[in-house]
Amino acid sequence: MQRGQNDSNDSKLNWLRKAVQEGIDAIEQGDYIVLDSPEAIKQFVYSLRPQNSSYRT
């Protein structure tokens, strides 16, 4: 593998590690939503859409 590719992969890996740590920290602080059914997931995802969205379910 070339050095440029190694640097790029290292950067991606570092970003991923930071993102994972942010997620773990949020979970440990209780900052999450429990979605316990397919309907709950659907409602949550729907709530994230902009009000004037042209997407259909």
Summary of the structure (lengths in Angstrom):
residues: 57
radius of gyration: 18.0
end to end distance: 44.4
largest distance: 47.6
contacts: 86
relative contact order: 0.07
helix: 65%
strand: 0%
